[in-house]
Amino acid sequence: MLLGGEAGIGKTTLVRTFCESAEPTRVLWGACDALLSEKTVGHHVLSILRKLGVRTRGQAAAEAAKQGIGR
């Protein structure tokens, strides 16, 4: 999921509430502030995938299909 919007509208509160309600599901959270980070959002997504043990595009596609993502 990608969530965007103006500063102060409650994005972080929304995501925190969602994550708390998702227990006991494991939630991996990444963020990127274009003004403060030298790394792009894509870098953070790849980092999360590596933490999940996904090393190739094929593995990522297979995991997404297994989870029903991308339908």
ZIUR-V101574 format. One record per pair of residues at least 12 apart in sequence whose C-alpha atoms are under 6 Angstrom apart, sorted by sequence separation. I is the first residue (numbers start at 1). J is the second residue. D is the distance in whole Angstrom. If there is no record, write none. Layout:
((I:J:D) (I:J:D))
This chain:
none
